[in-house]
């Protein structure tokens, strides 16, 4: 029995700077994947259980998550 991997519909784009995380906007996964990979950009979303912390990932991790889910 395989469990489908959770991929959020909306992703928040955040920049990691000297003052911490700075929110830049909310986009869907496809739009987020169209952005260039940059070491200061990360993507975040609430996990499956919104009472837990936010999940942060970089461009490569988001791409792997989206690819894994679309191939299952």
Steps between C-alpha positions, in 0.01 A plus 500: 500500500669820387421829664470805276747771591345830607576787264339830598292699251656830604859577593634808674825636357736624770843658484751421770685816592690654788173575681362148456230383264330767290172397330492594131170357379275201452494299177396154388755220468531536121579872532750431778681246284529757219708726723876470472680310772668743736671419831315778688153394378303235679145376476275433795159357574303369792537126532209259478419581861480882531569483874863407422775732383542621146696284257791675324678371192722622221427488125652154450301352788176653370571362152570153639180510708286607204662245267460215748133578549421532127662164419302301761 
